């Protein structure tokens, strides 16, 4: 008898494979490193006086997935899947940009990591929603980090954020 994987795994097979290949396992939790990142971001002030917002959803995401270099394990559906480096310090000098995005969305936004191939910044808000910021605009990746991984690692087109 074959087990029903949908009830035993948090992620789809391709996302789970990519995360495990990067070193993630269920229960991974490096709160010490997450707190180091939180302190570094809180202590940083841009030359114009902008500061990062740091909140529980970001710290929890860093504790579970921070430091991972994730590469998709298969082809994308509609787009090429993204490679990811989940390190919030990629966004250290993006306090103003992330602050502006947060104000536009009516929330606070904090750096999550980077798509190194495209230099796309990944960010998370206070509710755990995930966004991508690149030279073409700002994108909504999903209501949770789990959904954002599915979007990015399986090549699902993200939703472009627009005014209004």
C-alpha positions as CSV (number, residue, x, y, z in Angstrom):
1,X,0.0,0.0,0.0
2,X,1.4,3.4,-1.0
3,X,1.3,6.2,1.6
4,X,-0.6,9.4,0.7
5,X,2.3,11.9,0.5
6,X,0.0,14.9,0.5
7,X,-0.9,14.2,4.1
8,X,2.6,13.5,5.3
9,X,4.6,16.4,3.8
10,X,4.3,20.1,4.1
11,X,5.5,20.9,0.6
12,X,4.9,19.5,-2.9
13,X,7.4,16.9,-4.0
14,X,9.6,19.3,-6.1
15,X,9.7,22.0,-3.4
16,X,10.4,19.4,-0.6
17,X,13.2,18.0,-2.8
18,X,14.8,21.4,-3.3
19,X,14.6,22.3,0.4
20,X,16.1,19.0,1.5
21,X,18.9,19.2,-1.1
22,X,19.7,22.6,0.4
23,X,19.9,21.2,3.9
24,X,16.5,21.8,5.3
25,X,14.7,19.2,7.4
26,X,11.4,19.4,9.3
27,X,12.2,20.9,12.7
28,X,15.2,22.9,11.5
29,X,15.4,25.9,13.8
30,X,18.4,28.2,14.2
31,X,17.1,30.9,16.4
32,X,20.6,32.1,17.5
33,X,21.4,32.9,13.8
34,X,18.0,34.5,13.3
35,X,18.6,36.8,16.3
36,X,22.0,37.8,15.0
37,X,20.4,38.8,11.7
38,X,17.6,40.6,13.6
39,X,20.1,42.6,15.7
40,X,22.2,43.5,12.6
41,X,19.2,44.8,10.8
42,X,17.8,46.7,13.8
43,X,21.2,48.4,14.4
44,X,21.6,49.5,10.8
45,X,20.6,53.0,9.8
46,X,21.0,54.2,6.2
47,X,22.8,57.5,5.6
48,X,19.4,59.2,5.2
49,X,18.2,57.7,8.5
50,X,16.0,54.8,7.3
51,X,15.8,51.7,9.5
52,X,14.6,48.2,9.1
53,X,11.4,46.8,10.7
54,X,12.0,43.5,12.3
55,X,9.1,41.4,13.5
56,X,8.3,37.8,14.5
57,X,7.2,36.5,11.0
58,X,10.6,37.4,9.6
59,X,12.6,36.0,12.6
60,X,10.7,32.7,12.4
61,X,11.3,32.5,8.6
62,X,15.1,33.1,9.2
63,X,15.2,30.5,12.0
64,X,13.7,27.8,9.8
65,X,15.2,28.6,6.4
66,X,17.9,31.2,6.9
67,X,21.3,30.5,5.3
68,X,19.9,28.0,2.8
69,X,21.0,28.1,-0.9
70,X,18.0,26.6,-2.6
71,X,18.0,25.4,-6.2
72,X,14.9,24.0,-8.0
73,X,15.1,20.2,-8.7
74,X,13.2,20.3,-12.0
75,X,12.0,22.5,-14.8
76,X,9.6,25.4,-14.2
77,X,5.9,25.4,-15.2
78,X,5.6,28.8,-17.0
79,X,8.9,30.4,-15.9
80,X,12.4,29.1,-15.2
81,X,12.5,28.3,-11.5
82,X,14.5,30.6,-9.2
83,X,17.6,29.8,-7.2
84,X,17.4,31.4,-3.7
85,X,19.8,32.4,-1.0
86,X,17.8,33.0,2.2
87,X,20.0,35.6,4.0
88,X,18.3,38.8,5.1
89,X,21.6,40.7,5.0
90,X,21.3,40.8,1.2
91,X,18.7,43.5,2.0
92,X,20.8,45.4,4.6
93,X,21.1,48.5,2.4
94,X,17.4,48.3,1.3
95,X,15.8,49.9,4.4
96,X,14.2,52.8,2.4
97,X,13.0,50.6,-0.4
98,X,11.4,48.1,1.9
99,X,10.0,50.8,4.1
100,X,8.4,52.4,1.0
101,X,6.9,49.1,-0.1
102,X,5.6,48.5,3.4
103,X,3.9,51.9,3.5
104,X,2.3,51.2,0.1
105,X,1.0,47.9,1.3
106,X,-0.1,49.2,4.8
107,X,2.3,46.9,6.7
108,X,6.0,46.5,7.5
109,X,8.3,44.6,5.3
110,X,11.7,43.0,6.1
111,X,14.4,41.4,3.9
112,X,14.3,37.6,3.5
113,X,16.9,36.9,0.9
114,X,17.9,37.1,-2.7
115,X,17.5,35.4,-6.1
116,X,21.2,35.6,-6.9
117,X,20.9,35.1,-10.6
118,X,18.6,38.1,-11.1
119,X,19.5,40.1,-7.9
120,X,15.8,40.1,-7.0
121,X,15.2,41.0,-3.4
122,X,12.9,38.7,-1.4
123,X,10.9,40.3,1.5
124,X,8.3,39.2,4.1
125,X,5.7,41.3,5.8
126,X,4.3,41.1,9.3
127,X,1.6,38.6,8.3
128,X,4.1,36.3,6.6
129,X,3.2,37.3,3.0
130,X,6.2,37.2,0.7
131,X,7.2,39.6,-2.1
132,X,10.0,40.0,-4.7
133,X,11.5,43.4,-5.7
134,X,13.5,43.6,-8.9
135,X,14.3,46.1,-11.7
136,X,10.9,45.4,-13.4
137,X,8.7,46.0,-10.3
138,X,7.4,44.5,-7.1
139,X,5.8,41.1,-7.1
140,X,3.5,39.2,-4.7
141,X,4.8,35.6,-4.3
142,X,2.1,34.3,-1.9
143,X,0.4,34.5,1.5
144,X,3.1,32.4,3.2
145,X,6.7,31.4,2.7
146,X,5.5,27.9,1.9
147,X,3.5,29.3,-1.0
148,X,6.3,31.6,-2.1
149,X,8.6,28.6,-2.3
150,X,6.1,26.9,-4.6
151,X,5.9,30.0,-6.8
152,X,9.6,30.4,-7.1
153,X,10.8,26.8,-7.2
154,X,8.2,25.5,-9.6
155,X,8.1,28.5,-12.0
156,X,4.6,29.8,-11.3
157,X,4.3,33.4,-12.5
158,X,4.0,35.8,-9.6
159,X,1.4,38.5,-9.3
160,X,2.7,42.0,-10.1
161,X,1.8,44.6,-7.5
162,X,0.1,47.7,-8.9
163,X,-1.0,51.0,-7.4
164,X,-4.7,51.1,-6.4
